[in-house]
Amino acid sequence: MDQAELRMWEARCIQEEPPWCTAACPLHVDARAVCGHLAAGRVDEAWAALCRTLPLPGVLARICDAPCRASCLRAQRGGGLEVGALERFCAEHATRTPRVTALPSRGKTVAVCGAGLAGLAAAWDLARKGCTVTLFTHAPLEALLDRYPGRLPPAALDREMETLARLGVTLAPAPEVDRAAAEAALRTFDAVALDPEYCPCEILDLPGSDPVTLATDLPGLFAAPGSACRADTSPAVLAALGRRLANSVERHVQGASLAAGREREGVFATNLFTDISQVADLAPVPVPDAGYGPDEARAEAARCLDCSCLECVRHCAYLAHYGSYPKVYARRVFNNEAIVMGSRQANEFINSCMLCGLCAQVCPTDFAVADLCLDARQGMVARGKMPPSAHEFALRDMAFANGPHSALARPAPGQDVSPWALFPGCQLPASDPGATARLYALARQALPQGCGLLLRCCGAPARWAGRDETAGAAAADLRQDWEGLGRPRLAVACPSCVVALRAELPEAEVHSLWEVLAEAGLPASPSAAGRTLAVHDPCASRHDPDQRAALRGLLDRLGVAWTEPARSGNLTECCGFGGLLVHANPPLGAAVARLRGEAAPEDFVTTCAMCRDLLARAGKRSLHLADLLAPGSDPDPAARPAPGHSQRRENRARLKEDLMRDLWPDTAECPEPEPWAGVAVSFTPEAAARLEERRILVSDVQKVLFAAERSGRFLKNAATGRRLAAHRPVAVTYWIEYEPDAAGGFTVHNAWSHRMQVREVA
């Protein structure tokens, strides 16, 4: 990712867009922050937030007519926030006011003619920016008090005038201003700003001023028409006019562009999205004649919706886990790719994305964190900056599924070529080989013209890991098997495989098995009727309404009542397997599965074997649809525990052996057993748990024991009799603590692994 791509990603995230109140305020007061502080009882902090934005805050906070209120989202749910009353409360109840400071002097002199709100605001801002300001007052300051009777205590105005004097603003009597006087002033001052209440541009016989910059045809003179300050003009609008004058003067004395980057000066339209569909109505707290007291101000401020977007974060446990939002995440990914080039923390973030697409589904601007993270994985893999450890186990598992012990490509029994082939994916055979075999029998019944079988992995794990070369090789092998079967139509059981096969084999006719079975009209299984289940849509079916409808249609045919979880359909949540989260970040993967399981009280039913197993591992009773369509002897398959990592491999191998024996005995394939496969091994309960947690396979342990016992290279604890051996079969070093048992095998007490190479010193 380069800087241009980073800017593109950042621009698509709207979380940092201002709320509607701020965008509708001519001075951009952060009313959201003010309300947040007040709701928590932090009056001084709320006042400080006002003082950061408002010129002459002691004046404006008391007279503000809150033009933002109409734009407040709460206006649609009971009534807009009483921001003006809250500002007055802050001004009257704050116990300390932040000290106003100025930047170092710029050596520039500015004349501000007129001490209405616009002139005072311009003088305030310019003095803080380091300009030397002379404020020419057109009338006694009591005129300002007269304009807002009863709302502006004289003492408040006096305090702000004292602050102006401390900032270096000098007051001088206002002269009569005409064009000649203005030209003379420009010879004395670096710039001149005219308060339209005192001197609108029409009086100077000026043709007008630019509405954005307020520049006139006299360079350095900035003015506004008299229409800008009618008697009913909002005080906030007048102060914002003074701020616009000050911004133009500052740009002029710096020699900068007067117009560039001023699109959002004053009132503008924000792009922020906030979902208020579930927000209940709540009426404003009435404002007493004397103004709010502490309890009333706190209650009114608590009505603030704290507007933000965060739709993706609210819907995704992964995004919420890392405590920020996509714009920040894009910067984090860029820094990791371009600067740090592989920090462990950033790698974990990149590798933990489930790639499920929910973020883009709920984002108003379609920000796809999945694309961001997958691009980063692919780029870092290509540059050798992504350590293989995060996804190595998943890739080894994929290789086993595509290896001689698991992979199988056969036409229907008794046929040389079949028009269909069942592709169950690699996870259903690993989860429940018996259900896979029964499902194949059901597919042959639904497709009597002939249905072969294609057992292997679709290659999705390699794509998710950013290992495109590995995925390409798997796709080539898949294509070879498919073409060897005569290019049949594919009935695919796994939703992720449906997506992958349509991408890897675009010329193939890929169907969801569940749609095929729904169209076949097979007789219902009576054992499934009378129960109620919650439908868990796999995230891979998010954009496949036909596949989701087939699941529900089959449940109807089975007589199963079904409910929708809190989020389903195109808003369904991932189980934690997507994107290989469960391997890259096991604790977060477990948390994601647990949260998904809490989405409905009923048992779940799904068409994804990994969804079923991860939900079961998280304690959620769950069924695969195959348990209902082709039930086995298990009286309660929803309670079936998820098999461990080693058992999953054994299940795949056993499925192939059983199918070859039962359906294709004349073409049976029996790979030669590995020399280490005969090592008899058992595990203490603690060791078995560690193997599962650390993703160490029984076969890994057997390799270590075989190498150690054959070579005699192990350490022995004389006190316990236990042995300690290490072996590095490929890229990982495994350590096993074990002892021989009475049956001629070995009992394992502990196991761990690492990627360091331990070299002997002669």
VENLINUR-V91616 format. One line per field, one symbol per residue. ss: DSSP state (H for helix, E for strand, - for the rest). psi: psi as a letter, one per 30 degrees, with the letter a starting at -180 (. if undefined). burial: 1 if it has 24 or more other C-alpha atoms within 12 Angstrom, else 0. Layout:
BEGIN
ss->???
psi->???
burial->???
END
This chain:
BEGIN
ss->--HHHHHHHHHH-------HHHHH------HHHHHHHHH---HHHHHHHHHHH---HHHHHHH-----HHH-HHHH------HHHHHHHHHHH---------------EEEEE---HHHHHHHHHHHH---EEEEEE----HHHHHH------HHHHHHHHHHHHH---EEEE-----HHHHHHHHHH--EEEE-HHHH-HHHH----------E-----EE---HHHH-----HHHHHHHHHHHHHHHHHHHH---------------------------------------HHHHHHHH---------HHHHH-HHHHH----HHHHHHHHHHHHHHH---HHHHHHHHH-----HHHHH------HHHHHHHHHHHHHH------HHHHHHHHHHHHH------EEE---------EEEE--HHHHHH-HHHHHHHHHHHHHH----EEEEE----HHHHH---HHHHHHHHHHHHHHHHH----EEEE--HHHHHHHHHH-----EEEHHHHHHHH-----HHH---EEEE---HHH---HHHHHHHHHHHHHH--EEEE----HHH------HHHHHHH-HHHHHHHHHHHH------EEE--HHHHHHHHH----EEEHHHHH-------HHH-----HHHHHHHHHHHHHHHHHHH-HHH-------HHHH--EEE-HHHHHHHHHH---HHHHHHHHHHHHHH---EE------EEEEEE----EEEEEEEE-----EEEEEEEEE--------
psi->kaeeeeeeeeffkgegklleeeefkfghkifeeeeeeefggieeeeeeeeffekkhefeefffkgiffeffkffffhfklkieeeeeeeeeffkfkkkkkllllkfgkkkkjjkhaeeeeeeeeeeefggljkkjjkflkffeeeffikffjkeeeeeeeeeeeeffgkkklkklkkaeeeeeeeffelflkkkkffeilfefghkfllkfefgkafjkfkklllfffhlfgkkeeeeeeeeeeeeeeeeeeffglkffkggfgkaklklgkkkjgfgklkjllkkjleglkleeeeeeeeffkfhkldgeeeffjeeeeeggbleeeeeeeeeeeefdehhkeeeeeeeffkfgfgeeeefkfghjjfeeeeeeeeeeeeeggfjkfeegeeeeeeeeefgaffekkjklkkfkekkflkkjflfeeeeeieeeeeeeeeeeeefiffkjakjjlkffeeeeefgieeeeeeeeeeeeeeeeffghlkkjkekeeeeeeefeeiffljkkkeeeeeeffhlkljffflglklkkjkkffgegifeeeeeeeeeeeefgkkllklekabfglklffekggefeeieeeeeeeeeeefgfkflklklgkeeeeeeeefggkkkkkfffeeikafkfifffklklleeeeeeeeeeeeeeeeeeehffgkkjkkklffffkkklkleeeeeeeeeghkleeeeeeeeeeeeefgjlkkjeeffllklkkiedfkkkkkklkklfggakkkflklllglkjkkk.
burial->100001001101111011111111111111111111111011111111111111111111111111111011111000111111111111111100100101000001111111111111111111111111111111001001100100111001100110111011111000001000010010001111111111111111010110111111011111111101100001111111111111111111100001000000111101011100000000011000001111011111111111111111101111100001111111111111100011000111111111111111111010111111111111111000111111111111111111101111111110001111111111111111111111111111111001111111111111111111011001101110111011111111111111111101100101111111110000011001000011111111111101111111111111011111101111111111111111111101111111111111011111111111111111111111111111100000110111111111111111111111001100000000000000111110001101110111111111111111100001000000001111110001111111110000011111111000000000
END
